[in-house]
């Protein structure tokens, strides 16, 4: 089932890439029609709108998939994958991640998602979660890369490079990963390292447009002249950017940044004019000459490697034809696999080697032995990770050259400043103070209060739905209010059994206990009791509508009866009275 889902998903993505949206939508809807009770078809529809960047529609079908199986590991992982790029409710996203952690604590993906949402709000928690994800799956290059990037942002260069090396060792042929780390090295002015990484990336994937553009930027830095010009430019940018950002934050971002930037440029220009006087004109002329020469050297170097004067239209045409061929091949492969699965059985006369060869062709893998081992360990579906090539020696970055041009320029400007104004211009500046523990504790308490408030609000809304449901039964207006009170998929069950004795029991039933869902999800289970009829009924409410009713003489299947028994046990152990969810608790 997993392979069929992935094949269909790839087909949808290829159709969308070609602009054939109708065919892509038809593929997703076909899965929904074939298995309407399974969440996979709704996930495919969500992915269809996800690829089209239509967040509203994607979120709608995500909720449908979650309704079908809200605690499925497969559903949660796919939903959280889409939530990384969708416009969505961040609280909802966090609730699903926490639910995944609660249900599947050994799945490293949920720890990685939890780390991602904490990067901006709780860095220490993000680090802990990344380390746990890597502990559970030390060979996942995405976990290693994301953690390395976080460490780079925190300025922990040594530790970041450690995880960067581990990520590259897992897949040294990953051109996108090599280019990504090359861009980080360039930003950190590690030119030799950036050159080595981008050379490897373009060797592996020379037609990737993003890699080619990055190569155009990094390759010329092999020239000391180009590096010097780049360093001087970055020095001037930092001299302008740091004061501008500081003032912008100082005024609490109320003043437009453009105004502050212009003021800083004017002040710094006149400051340099006071310090250097006529020497400022000489600095400007030298910088312009350096820029012109650097541009000439850059073009010359790029022409030598064949990256200037290339017909980009021809490249795009070639990429389009490759994509069309891949789509055709995918369709043939999908049809072949379906026919093989439906009609082909292993021939008992085949030798074990011949049988493994056939299985390898059907499953599209190279290593059948690994699948055997997984089946022995209890895996329901064969799952083979792409083979990775381990490097025989640790990656070692070339030693960086010292950029004496920038050092000399900075030293000359500093010397001019000291000569003109003396050494008495320095004073002690106040250092930024860490946030007091009281403030951090207060913020945590506020967050917990808000979470409790969301739980109480959800339960109270659900209580209102149950009360209106019982009142409709008492006033014989249930059929009129069915659409407002009952989920659309359950309305037919109510209509077909409207004369069932259960509804007589519900007329005088009262809410006895409430069992909220974990992690503050917008759903709850209610135990309604009718002491006169000695009836105990459980009503499940999710997102403002009744989704299921359980009772001894109402359940139609063994599964429903088993669910009812489990819910009754939970209700006895953890159920709470209605008085614990009073409106005053929200104030």
MARDORO-471473 format. One record per residue (C-alpha): x, y, z; residue in three letters; residue number from 1. Coordinates in steps of 0.2 Angstrom, whole numbers, always signed. Example, Ala and Ser with C-alpha at 12.3 -4.5 7.8 and 13.67 -1.06 7.14 Angstrom:
// residues 2
KEZA, +62, -22, +39, Ala, 1;
KEZA, +68, -5, +36, Ser, 2;
This chain:
// residues 587
KEZA, +0, +0, +0, Unk, 1;
KEZA, +14, +12, +4, Unk, 2;
KEZA, +23, +9, -13, Unk, 3;
KEZA, +6, +12, -22, Unk, 4;
KEZA, +3, +28, -12, Unk, 5;
KEZA, +21, +34, -16, Unk, 6;
KEZA, +19, +30, -35, Unk, 7;
KEZA, +3, +39, -36, Unk, 8;
KEZA, +10, +54, -27, Unk, 9;
KEZA, +25, +55, -39, Unk, 10;
KEZA, +13, +54, -53, Unk, 11;
KEZA, +3, +68, -46, Unk, 12;
KEZA, +18, +79, -44, Unk, 13;
KEZA, +24, +75, -62, Unk, 14;
KEZA, +7, +80, -69, Unk, 15;
KEZA, +7, +96, -59, Unk, 16;
KEZA, +24, +100, -65, Unk, 17;
KEZA, +18, +98, -83, Unk, 18;
KEZA, +3, +109, -80, Unk, 19;
KEZA, -10, +95, -81, Unk, 20;
KEZA, -19, +98, -66, Unk, 21;
KEZA, -35, +89, -71, Unk, 22;
KEZA, -25, +72, -73, Unk, 23;
KEZA, -17, +75, -56, Unk, 24;
KEZA, -33, +78, -47, Unk, 25;
KEZA, -41, +63, -55, Unk, 26;
KEZA, -27, +52, -49, Unk, 27;
KEZA, -30, +58, -31, Unk, 28;
KEZA, -49, +56, -32, Unk, 29;
KEZA, -48, +39, -39, Unk, 30;
KEZA, -39, +33, -23, Unk, 31;
KEZA, -53, +41, -13, Unk, 32;
KEZA, -66, +32, -22, Unk, 33;
KEZA, -58, +15, -22, Unk, 34;
KEZA, -55, +16, -3, Unk, 35;
KEZA, -66, +29, +5, Unk, 36;
KEZA, -63, +23, +23, Unk, 37;
KEZA, -44, +24, +21, Unk, 38;
KEZA, -35, +41, +24, Unk, 39;
KEZA, -23, +38, +10, Unk, 40;
KEZA, -35, +46, -4, Unk, 41;
KEZA, -38, +61, +7, Unk, 42;
KEZA, -19, +63, +10, Unk, 43;
KEZA, -16, +62, -9, Unk, 44;
KEZA, -29, +76, -12, Unk, 45;
KEZA, -21, +86, +2, Unk, 46;
KEZA, -4, +84, -7, Unk, 47;
KEZA, -12, +89, -24, Unk, 48;
KEZA, -17, +106, -16, Unk, 49;
KEZA, -1, +107, -7, Unk, 50;
KEZA, +9, +106, -23, Unk, 51;
KEZA, -3, +120, -30, Unk, 52;
KEZA, +1, +130, -14, Unk, 53;
KEZA, -17, +131, -10, Unk, 54;
KEZA, -16, +131, +9, Unk, 55;
KEZA, -35, +132, +12, Unk, 56;
KEZA, -40, +117, +2, Unk, 57;
KEZA, -25, +107, +7, Unk, 58;
KEZA, -29, +110, +26, Unk, 59;
KEZA, -47, +104, +22, Unk, 60;
KEZA, -42, +87, +15, Unk, 61;
KEZA, -29, +86, +29, Unk, 62;
KEZA, -43, +87, +42, Unk, 63;
KEZA, -52, +74, +32, Unk, 64;
KEZA, -37, +62, +33, Unk, 65;
KEZA, -35, +65, +51, Unk, 66;
KEZA, -54, +62, +54, Unk, 67;
KEZA, -52, +45, +46, Unk, 68;
KEZA, -37, +40, +57, Unk, 69;
KEZA, -32, +53, +69, Unk, 70;
KEZA, -19, +43, +78, Unk, 71;
KEZA, -11, +34, +63, Unk, 72;
KEZA, +8, +36, +62, Unk, 73;
KEZA, +8, +37, +43, Unk, 74;
KEZA, -6, +50, +43, Unk, 75;
KEZA, +3, +61, +56, Unk, 76;
KEZA, +20, +60, +47, Unk, 77;
KEZA, +13, +65, +30, Unk, 78;
KEZA, +2, +80, +38, Unk, 79;
KEZA, +17, +87, +47, Unk, 80;
KEZA, +28, +86, +31, Unk, 81;
KEZA, +15, +97, +23, Unk, 82;
KEZA, +13, +108, +38, Unk, 83;
KEZA, +32, +113, +36, Unk, 84;
KEZA, +27, +124, +21, Unk, 85;
KEZA, +8, +126, +22, Unk, 86;
KEZA, +0, +142, +30, Unk, 87;
KEZA, -8, +133, +45, Unk, 88;
KEZA, -12, +135, +63, Unk, 89;
KEZA, +4, +134, +72, Unk, 90;
KEZA, -5, +128, +88, Unk, 91;
KEZA, -13, +114, +78, Unk, 92;
KEZA, +3, +109, +71, Unk, 93;
KEZA, +11, +109, +88, Unk, 94;
KEZA, -3, +98, +95, Unk, 95;
KEZA, -1, +85, +81, Unk, 96;
KEZA, +18, +84, +84, Unk, 97;
KEZA, +15, +82, +103, Unk, 98;
KEZA, +2, +69, +99, Unk, 99;
KEZA, +15, +60, +88, Unk, 100;
KEZA, +28, +61, +102, Unk, 101;
KEZA, +15, +54, +114, Unk, 102;
KEZA, +10, +39, +103, Unk, 103;
KEZA, +26, +35, +94, Unk, 104;
KEZA, +41, +41, +106, Unk, 105;
KEZA, +53, +31, +96, Unk, 106;
KEZA, +50, +38, +79, Unk, 107;
KEZA, +64, +51, +76, Unk, 108;
KEZA, +54, +61, +64, Unk, 109;
KEZA, +42, +68, +77, Unk, 110;
KEZA, +57, +73, +88, Unk, 111;
KEZA, +64, +82, +72, Unk, 112;
KEZA, +48, +91, +69, Unk, 113;
KEZA, +47, +96, +88, Unk, 114;
KEZA, +65, +103, +86, Unk, 115;
KEZA, +60, +113, +71, Unk, 116;
KEZA, +45, +122, +79, Unk, 117;
KEZA, +56, +126, +94, Unk, 118;
KEZA, +70, +134, +85, Unk, 119;
KEZA, +64, +151, +87, Unk, 120;
KEZA, +56, +150, +104, Unk, 121;
KEZA, +66, +137, +114, Unk, 122;
KEZA, +83, +134, +107, Unk, 123;
KEZA, +89, +122, +121, Unk, 124;
KEZA, +73, +111, +118, Unk, 125;
KEZA, +77, +112, +99, Unk, 126;
KEZA, +95, +105, +102, Unk, 127;
KEZA, +89, +92, +114, Unk, 128;
KEZA, +75, +86, +101, Unk, 129;
KEZA, +88, +86, +87, Unk, 130;
KEZA, +100, +76, +97, Unk, 131;
KEZA, +86, +63, +101, Unk, 132;
KEZA, +81, +62, +83, Unk, 133;
KEZA, +99, +59, +78, Unk, 134;
KEZA, +101, +46, +92, Unk, 135;
KEZA, +86, +36, +86, Unk, 136;
KEZA, +92, +37, +67, Unk, 137;
KEZA, +110, +43, +66, Unk, 138;
KEZA, +110, +40, +47, Unk, 139;
KEZA, +97, +52, +42, Unk, 140;
KEZA, +106, +66, +33, Unk, 141;
KEZA, +91, +78, +34, Unk, 142;
KEZA, +91, +78, +54, Unk, 143;
KEZA, +110, +80, +53, Unk, 144;
KEZA, +109, +95, +41, Unk, 145;
KEZA, +95, +104, +50, Unk, 146;
KEZA, +104, +102, +67, Unk, 147;
KEZA, +120, +108, +59, Unk, 148;
KEZA, +111, +123, +52, Unk, 149;
KEZA, +104, +127, +69, Unk, 150;
KEZA, +122, +126, +77, Unk, 151;
KEZA, +128, +138, +63, Unk, 152;
KEZA, +115, +151, +67, Unk, 153;
KEZA, +120, +149, +85, Unk, 154;
KEZA, +138, +152, +81, Unk, 155;
KEZA, +144, +135, +87, Unk, 156;
KEZA, +155, +133, +72, Unk, 157;
KEZA, +165, +118, +78, Unk, 158;
KEZA, +150, +107, +83, Unk, 159;
KEZA, +140, +112, +67, Unk, 160;
KEZA, +155, +106, +56, Unk, 161;
KEZA, +155, +90, +65, Unk, 162;
KEZA, +136, +87, +60, Unk, 163;
KEZA, +140, +94, +43, Unk, 164;
KEZA, +153, +81, +40, Unk, 165;
KEZA, +142, +67, +47, Unk, 166;
KEZA, +128, +72, +35, Unk, 167;
KEZA, +140, +72, +20, Unk, 168;
KEZA, +147, +55, +25, Unk, 169;
KEZA, +130, +48, +24, Unk, 170;
KEZA, +128, +53, +6, Unk, 171;
KEZA, +143, +61, -3, Unk, 172;
KEZA, +134, +61, -19, Unk, 173;
KEZA, +120, +73, -13, Unk, 174;
KEZA, +123, +88, -25, Unk, 175;
KEZA, +110, +98, -16, Unk, 176;
KEZA, +117, +95, +1, Unk, 177;
KEZA, +135, +99, -6, Unk, 178;
KEZA, +128, +115, -13, Unk, 179;
KEZA, +119, +120, +3, Unk, 180;
KEZA, +135, +118, +13, Unk, 181;
KEZA, +145, +127, +0, Unk, 182;
KEZA, +133, +142, +2, Unk, 183;
KEZA, +136, +142, +21, Unk, 184;
KEZA, +154, +141, +19, Unk, 185;
KEZA, +154, +156, +7, Unk, 186;
KEZA, +144, +166, +19, Unk, 187;
KEZA, +157, +162, +33, Unk, 188;
KEZA, +171, +167, +21, Unk, 189;
KEZA, +178, +149, +20, Unk, 190;
KEZA, +182, +151, +2, Unk, 191;
KEZA, +193, +135, +0, Unk, 192;
KEZA, +180, +124, +8, Unk, 193;
KEZA, +166, +132, -2, Unk, 194;
KEZA, +176, +129, -18, Unk, 195;
KEZA, +179, +111, -14, Unk, 196;
KEZA, +160, +108, -10, Unk, 197;
KEZA, +153, +117, -25, Unk, 198;
KEZA, +166, +108, -37, Unk, 199;
KEZA, +159, +91, -31, Unk, 200;
KEZA, +141, +97, -32, Unk, 201;
KEZA, +143, +103, -50, Unk, 202;
KEZA, +153, +87, -55, Unk, 203;
KEZA, +138, +77, -49, Unk, 204;
KEZA, +124, +87, -56, Unk, 205;
KEZA, +131, +100, -69, Unk, 206;
KEZA, +113, +104, -76, Unk, 207;
KEZA, +105, +110, -60, Unk, 208;
KEZA, +101, +128, -62, Unk, 209;
KEZA, +103, +133, -43, Unk, 210;
KEZA, +120, +124, -42, Unk, 211;
KEZA, +126, +132, -58, Unk, 212;
KEZA, +122, +150, -51, Unk, 213;
KEZA, +131, +146, -35, Unk, 214;
KEZA, +146, +139, -44, Unk, 215;
KEZA, +146, +156, -54, Unk, 216;
KEZA, +147, +165, -37, Unk, 217;
KEZA, +160, +153, -28, Unk, 218;
KEZA, +172, +148, -42, Unk, 219;
KEZA, +179, +166, -45, Unk, 220;
KEZA, +184, +167, -27, Unk, 221;
KEZA, +199, +156, -32, Unk, 222;
KEZA, +207, +172, -37, Unk, 223;
KEZA, +214, +182, -22, Unk, 224;
KEZA, +209, +198, -31, Unk, 225;
KEZA, +191, +193, -32, Unk, 226;
KEZA, +191, +187, -13, Unk, 227;
KEZA, +199, +204, -8, Unk, 228;
KEZA, +185, +214, -17, Unk, 229;
KEZA, +172, +203, -9, Unk, 230;
KEZA, +180, +205, +8, Unk, 231;
KEZA, +181, +224, +7, Unk, 232;
KEZA, +163, +225, +1, Unk, 233;
KEZA, +157, +214, +15, Unk, 234;
KEZA, +166, +225, +27, Unk, 235;
KEZA, +158, +241, +21, Unk, 236;
KEZA, +141, +232, +21, Unk, 237;
KEZA, +143, +227, +40, Unk, 238;
KEZA, +149, +244, +44, Unk, 239;
KEZA, +132, +250, +38, Unk, 240;
KEZA, +121, +235, +42, Unk, 241;
KEZA, +125, +233, +61, Unk, 242;
KEZA, +122, +251, +66, Unk, 243;
KEZA, +106, +252, +55, Unk, 244;
KEZA, +99, +236, +63, Unk, 245;
KEZA, +104, +242, +80, Unk, 246;
KEZA, +94, +258, +79, Unk, 247;
KEZA, +79, +250, +71, Unk, 248;
KEZA, +78, +238, +86, Unk, 249;
KEZA, +82, +252, +98, Unk, 250;
KEZA, +66, +262, +91, Unk, 251;
KEZA, +56, +245, +93, Unk, 252;
KEZA, +54, +244, +74, Unk, 253;
KEZA, +42, +259, +74, Unk, 254;
KEZA, +53, +269, +62, Unk, 255;
KEZA, +54, +263, +44, Unk, 256;
KEZA, +70, +253, +41, Unk, 257;
KEZA, +74, +263, +25, Unk, 258;
KEZA, +74, +279, +34, Unk, 259;
KEZA, +86, +273, +47, Unk, 260;
KEZA, +97, +265, +33, Unk, 261;
KEZA, +99, +282, +24, Unk, 262;
KEZA, +103, +291, +40, Unk, 263;
KEZA, +116, +279, +44, Unk, 264;
KEZA, +124, +280, +27, Unk, 265;
KEZA, +125, +299, +28, Unk, 266;
KEZA, +132, +299, +46, Unk, 267;
KEZA, +145, +286, +41, Unk, 268;
KEZA, +150, +295, +25, Unk, 269;
KEZA, +153, +311, +34, Unk, 270;
KEZA, +162, +302, +48, Unk, 271;
KEZA, +174, +295, +35, Unk, 272;
KEZA, +176, +311, +27, Unk, 273;
KEZA, +181, +319, +44, Unk, 274;
KEZA, +194, +305, +48, Unk, 275;
KEZA, +201, +303, +30, Unk, 276;
KEZA, +198, +320, +23, Unk, 277;
KEZA, +205, +319, +5, Unk, 278;
KEZA, +210, +301, +8, Unk, 279;
KEZA, +192, +296, +6, Unk, 280;
KEZA, +192, +300, -12, Unk, 281;
KEZA, +207, +290, -15, Unk, 282;
KEZA, +198, +275, -6, Unk, 283;
KEZA, +183, +277, -17, Unk, 284;
KEZA, +194, +277, -33, Unk, 285;
KEZA, +204, +262, -27, Unk, 286;
KEZA, +188, +252, -23, Unk, 287;
KEZA, +180, +256, -40, Unk, 288;
KEZA, +196, +250, -49, Unk, 289;
KEZA, +196, +235, -38, Unk, 290;
KEZA, +178, +231, -43, Unk, 291;
KEZA, +181, +234, -61, Unk, 292;
KEZA, +196, +222, -61, Unk, 293;
KEZA, +187, +209, -51, Unk, 294;
KEZA, +172, +209, -63, Unk, 295;
KEZA, +184, +207, -77, Unk, 296;
KEZA, +193, +192, -69, Unk, 297;
KEZA, +177, +184, -64, Unk, 298;
KEZA, +170, +184, -82, Unk, 299;
KEZA, +187, +177, -88, Unk, 300;
KEZA, +187, +163, -76, Unk, 301;
KEZA, +169, +158, -80, Unk, 302;
KEZA, +172, +159, -98, Unk, 303;
KEZA, +186, +146, -96, Unk, 304;
KEZA, +175, +134, -87, Unk, 305;
KEZA, +161, +137, -100, Unk, 306;
KEZA, +148, +145, -89, Unk, 307;
KEZA, +146, +161, -99, Unk, 308;
KEZA, +137, +162, -116, Unk, 309;
KEZA, +127, +146, -113, Unk, 310;
KEZA, +110, +145, -121, Unk, 311;
KEZA, +98, +143, -106, Unk, 312;
KEZA, +83, +140, -117, Unk, 313;
KEZA, +92, +124, -124, Unk, 314;
KEZA, +95, +119, -106, Unk, 315;
KEZA, +76, +122, -101, Unk, 316;
KEZA, +70, +112, -116, Unk, 317;
KEZA, +82, +98, -112, Unk, 318;
KEZA, +75, +98, -94, Unk, 319;
KEZA, +57, +98, -100, Unk, 320;
KEZA, +60, +83, -112, Unk, 321;
KEZA, +68, +74, -98, Unk, 322;
KEZA, +53, +77, -87, Unk, 323;
KEZA, +41, +71, -100, Unk, 324;
KEZA, +51, +55, -102, Unk, 325;
KEZA, +51, +52, -83, Unk, 326;
KEZA, +32, +55, -83, Unk, 327;
KEZA, +29, +42, -96, Unk, 328;
KEZA, +41, +30, -88, Unk, 329;
KEZA, +32, +32, -71, Unk, 330;
KEZA, +15, +28, -79, Unk, 331;
KEZA, +22, +12, -87, Unk, 332;
KEZA, +30, +7, -71, Unk, 333;
KEZA, +14, +10, -61, Unk, 334;
KEZA, +4, +0, -73, Unk, 335;
KEZA, +17, -14, -74, Unk, 336;
KEZA, +18, -16, -55, Unk, 337;
KEZA, -1, -17, -53, Unk, 338;
KEZA, -2, -30, -66, Unk, 339;
KEZA, +12, -40, -59, Unk, 340;
KEZA, +4, -39, -41, Unk, 341;
KEZA, -13, -45, -48, Unk, 342;
KEZA, -7, -59, -59, Unk, 343;
KEZA, +10, -65, -55, Unk, 344;
KEZA, +15, -78, -42, Unk, 345;
KEZA, +32, -84, -38, Unk, 346;
KEZA, +36, -100, -48, Unk, 347;
KEZA, +40, -114, -36, Unk, 348;
KEZA, +52, -122, -48, Unk, 349;
KEZA, +63, -107, -48, Unk, 350;
KEZA, +80, -107, -39, Unk, 351;
KEZA, +82, -95, -24, Unk, 352;
KEZA, +94, -84, -34, Unk, 353;
KEZA, +81, -83, -48, Unk, 354;
KEZA, +67, -79, -36, Unk, 355;
KEZA, +77, -65, -28, Unk, 356;
KEZA, +80, -58, -45, Unk, 357;
KEZA, +62, -57, -49, Unk, 358;
KEZA, +58, -50, -32, Unk, 359;
KEZA, +71, -36, -35, Unk, 360;
KEZA, +63, -32, -51, Unk, 361;
KEZA, +45, -31, -44, Unk, 362;
KEZA, +51, -21, -28, Unk, 363;
KEZA, +63, -10, -38, Unk, 364;
KEZA, +77, -13, -26, Unk, 365;
KEZA, +95, -20, -27, Unk, 366;
KEZA, +96, -28, -9, Unk, 367;
KEZA, +82, -42, -7, Unk, 368;
KEZA, +92, -49, +8, Unk, 369;
KEZA, +88, -33, +18, Unk, 370;
KEZA, +69, -35, +15, Unk, 371;
KEZA, +70, -53, +21, Unk, 372;
KEZA, +78, -47, +37, Unk, 373;
KEZA, +64, -33, +39, Unk, 374;
KEZA, +51, -46, +37, Unk, 375;
KEZA, +58, -58, +49, Unk, 376;
KEZA, +58, -43, +62, Unk, 377;
KEZA, +39, -41, +59, Unk, 378;
KEZA, +39, -27, +46, Unk, 379;
KEZA, +22, -28, +37, Unk, 380;
KEZA, +28, -19, +21, Unk, 381;
KEZA, +45, -20, +14, Unk, 382;
KEZA, +54, -4, +16, Unk, 383;
KEZA, +72, -2, +9, Unk, 384;
KEZA, +82, +14, +11, Unk, 385;
KEZA, +92, +20, -4, Unk, 386;
KEZA, +110, +14, -2, Unk, 387;
KEZA, +122, +26, +4, Unk, 388;
KEZA, +141, +27, +0, Unk, 389;
KEZA, +152, +29, +15, Unk, 390;
KEZA, +168, +38, +13, Unk, 391;
KEZA, +184, +29, +17, Unk, 392;
KEZA, +192, +44, +25, Unk, 393;
KEZA, +185, +58, +36, Unk, 394;
KEZA, +182, +74, +26, Unk, 395;
KEZA, +196, +87, +28, Unk, 396;
KEZA, +194, +105, +22, Unk, 397;
KEZA, +208, +114, +14, Unk, 398;
KEZA, +217, +127, +24, Unk, 399;
KEZA, +210, +144, +21, Unk, 400;
KEZA, +222, +159, +15, Unk, 401;
KEZA, +223, +174, +26, Unk, 402;
KEZA, +216, +189, +17, Unk, 403;
KEZA, +229, +202, +21, Unk, 404;
KEZA, +221, +215, +9, Unk, 405;
KEZA, +206, +218, +21, Unk, 406;
KEZA, +217, +217, +37, Unk, 407;
KEZA, +228, +231, +29, Unk, 408;
KEZA, +213, +242, +24, Unk, 409;
KEZA, +205, +240, +41, Unk, 410;
KEZA, +222, +244, +50, Unk, 411;
KEZA, +225, +259, +39, Unk, 412;
KEZA, +208, +266, +43, Unk, 413;
KEZA, +210, +263, +62, Unk, 414;
KEZA, +227, +271, +62, Unk, 415;
KEZA, +220, +286, +53, Unk, 416;
KEZA, +206, +287, +66, Unk, 417;
KEZA, +219, +286, +81, Unk, 418;
KEZA, +231, +298, +74, Unk, 419;
KEZA, +217, +311, +72, Unk, 420;
KEZA, +207, +309, +88, Unk, 421;
KEZA, +219, +300, +99, Unk, 422;
KEZA, +217, +285, +110, Unk, 423;
KEZA, +204, +293, +122, Unk, 424;
KEZA, +189, +290, +112, Unk, 425;
KEZA, +185, +272, +119, Unk, 426;
KEZA, +174, +270, +133, Unk, 427;
KEZA, +165, +256, +141, Unk, 428;
KEZA, +149, +251, +133, Unk, 429;
KEZA, +135, +243, +142, Unk, 430;
KEZA, +134, +224, +139, Unk, 431;
KEZA, +117, +216, +135, Unk, 432;
KEZA, +109, +207, +150, Unk, 433;
KEZA, +101, +190, +150, Unk, 434;
KEZA, +83, +189, +152, Unk, 435;
KEZA, +79, +187, +171, Unk, 436;
KEZA, +73, +170, +177, Unk, 437;
KEZA, +57, +178, +183, Unk, 438;
KEZA, +52, +184, +166, Unk, 439;
KEZA, +56, +166, +158, Unk, 440;
KEZA, +45, +158, +172, Unk, 441;
KEZA, +31, +170, +169, Unk, 442;
KEZA, +31, +167, +150, Unk, 443;
KEZA, +30, +148, +153, Unk, 444;
KEZA, +16, +150, +165, Unk, 445;
KEZA, +7, +161, +153, Unk, 446;
KEZA, +9, +148, +139, Unk, 447;
KEZA, +2, +134, +151, Unk, 448;
KEZA, -13, +145, +155, Unk, 449;
KEZA, -16, +148, +137, Unk, 450;
KEZA, -15, +130, +133, Unk, 451;
KEZA, -27, +126, +148, Unk, 452;
KEZA, -39, +139, +141, Unk, 453;
KEZA, -39, +131, +124, Unk, 454;
KEZA, -43, +114, +132, Unk, 455;
KEZA, -57, +122, +143, Unk, 456;
KEZA, -65, +131, +128, Unk, 457;
KEZA, -65, +116, +117, Unk, 458;
KEZA, -73, +105, +130, Unk, 459;
KEZA, -86, +119, +134, Unk, 460;
KEZA, -91, +120, +116, Unk, 461;
KEZA, -93, +101, +115, Unk, 462;
KEZA, -104, +101, +130, Unk, 463;
KEZA, -115, +114, +122, Unk, 464;
KEZA, -116, +102, +106, Unk, 465;
KEZA, -122, +88, +117, Unk, 466;
KEZA, -134, +98, +127, Unk, 467;
KEZA, -142, +104, +111, Unk, 468;
KEZA, -142, +86, +104, Unk, 469;
KEZA, -152, +80, +119, Unk, 470;
KEZA, -164, +95, +119, Unk, 471;
KEZA, -168, +92, +100, Unk, 472;
KEZA, -172, +74, +105, Unk, 473;
KEZA, -184, +80, +119, Unk, 474;
KEZA, -192, +93, +107, Unk, 475;
KEZA, -193, +81, +92, Unk, 476;
KEZA, -183, +93, +81, Unk, 477;
KEZA, -168, +81, +79, Unk, 478;
KEZA, -170, +79, +60, Unk, 479;
KEZA, -171, +98, +58, Unk, 480;
KEZA, -155, +101, +68, Unk, 481;
KEZA, -145, +86, +62, Unk, 482;
KEZA, -134, +95, +50, Unk, 483;
KEZA, -129, +107, +63, Unk, 484;
KEZA, -125, +94, +77, Unk, 485;
KEZA, -119, +79, +68, Unk, 486;
KEZA, -104, +76, +57, Unk, 487;
KEZA, -110, +73, +39, Unk, 488;
KEZA, -103, +55, +38, Unk, 489;
KEZA, -113, +50, +53, Unk, 490;
KEZA, -130, +59, +49, Unk, 491;
KEZA, -136, +44, +39, Unk, 492;
KEZA, -133, +32, +53, Unk, 493;
KEZA, -144, +43, +64, Unk, 494;
KEZA, -158, +45, +51, Unk, 495;
KEZA, -159, +26, +48, Unk, 496;
KEZA, -161, +22, +67, Unk, 497;
KEZA, -171, +37, +72, Unk, 498;
KEZA, -184, +26, +80, Unk, 499;
KEZA, -171, +16, +90, Unk, 500;
KEZA, -174, +15, +109, Unk, 501;
KEZA, -158, +23, +112, Unk, 502;
KEZA, -166, +40, +108, Unk, 503;
KEZA, -179, +37, +122, Unk, 504;
KEZA, -165, +34, +134, Unk, 505;
KEZA, -156, +50, +128, Unk, 506;
KEZA, -172, +61, +132, Unk, 507;
KEZA, -169, +61, +151, Unk, 508;
KEZA, -150, +57, +150, Unk, 509;
KEZA, -138, +69, +158, Unk, 510;
KEZA, -119, +72, +156, Unk, 511;
KEZA, -111, +62, +170, Unk, 512;
KEZA, -92, +63, +165, Unk, 513;
KEZA, -81, +71, +152, Unk, 514;
KEZA, -65, +63, +145, Unk, 515;
KEZA, -55, +77, +135, Unk, 516;
KEZA, -44, +71, +121, Unk, 517;
KEZA, -25, +72, +125, Unk, 518;
KEZA, -14, +87, +120, Unk, 519;
KEZA, -29, +99, +120, Unk, 520;
KEZA, -36, +93, +103, Unk, 521;
KEZA, -53, +100, +99, Unk, 522;
KEZA, -63, +84, +104, Unk, 523;
KEZA, -70, +75, +119, Unk, 524;
KEZA, -80, +60, +125, Unk, 525;
KEZA, -95, +62, +136, Unk, 526;
KEZA, -104, +49, +147, Unk, 527;
KEZA, -123, +52, +147, Unk, 528;
KEZA, -132, +42, +160, Unk, 529;
KEZA, -151, +38, +162, Unk, 530;
KEZA, -153, +31, +180, Unk, 531;
KEZA, -171, +27, +177, Unk, 532;
KEZA, -167, +16, +162, Unk, 533;
KEZA, -150, +11, +168, Unk, 534;
KEZA, -142, +16, +152, Unk, 535;
KEZA, -124, +22, +149, Unk, 536;
KEZA, -121, +31, +133, Unk, 537;
KEZA, -105, +38, +126, Unk, 538;
KEZA, -105, +52, +114, Unk, 539;
KEZA, -90, +58, +105, Unk, 540;
KEZA, -88, +76, +99, Unk, 541;
KEZA, -75, +83, +87, Unk, 542;
KEZA, -73, +100, +81, Unk, 543;
KEZA, -91, +106, +86, Unk, 544;
KEZA, -100, +90, +79, Unk, 545;
KEZA, -105, +73, +85, Unk, 546;
KEZA, -95, +60, +76, Unk, 547;
KEZA, -100, +44, +85, Unk, 548;
KEZA, -112, +36, +98, Unk, 549;
KEZA, -108, +21, +108, Unk, 550;
KEZA, -120, +11, +119, Unk, 551;
KEZA, -123, -8, +123, Unk, 552;
KEZA, -139, -10, +112, Unk, 553;
KEZA, -133, +2, +98, Unk, 554;
KEZA, -115, -4, +93, Unk, 555;
KEZA, -116, -13, +76, Unk, 556;
KEZA, -99, -21, +75, Unk, 557;
KEZA, -87, -29, +87, Unk, 558;
KEZA, -75, -15, +84, Unk, 559;
KEZA, -87, -2, +90, Unk, 560;
KEZA, -91, -13, +105, Unk, 561;
KEZA, -73, -15, +109, Unk, 562;
KEZA, -71, +4, +108, Unk, 563;
KEZA, -85, +7, +119, Unk, 564;
KEZA, -78, -5, +133, Unk, 565;
KEZA, -61, +4, +132, Unk, 566;
KEZA, -69, +21, +133, Unk, 567;
KEZA, -79, +16, +148, Unk, 568;
KEZA, -63, +10, +157, Unk, 569;
KEZA, -55, +26, +153, Unk, 570;
KEZA, -70, +36, +158, Unk, 571;
KEZA, -70, +27, +175, Unk, 572;
KEZA, -51, +30, +177, Unk, 573;
KEZA, -49, +48, +170, Unk, 574;
KEZA, -66, +55, +168, Unk, 575;
KEZA, -70, +72, +175, Unk, 576;
KEZA, -87, +80, +181, Unk, 577;
KEZA, -95, +94, +171, Unk, 578;
KEZA, -92, +106, +186, Unk, 579;
KEZA, -73, +105, +183, Unk, 580;
KEZA, -76, +114, +166, Unk, 581;
KEZA, -85, +130, +172, Unk, 582;
KEZA, -84, +146, +162, Unk, 583;
KEZA, -76, +155, +177, Unk, 584;
KEZA, -61, +144, +174, Unk, 585;
KEZA, -57, +154, +159, Unk, 586;
KEZA, -56, +171, +167, Unk, 587;
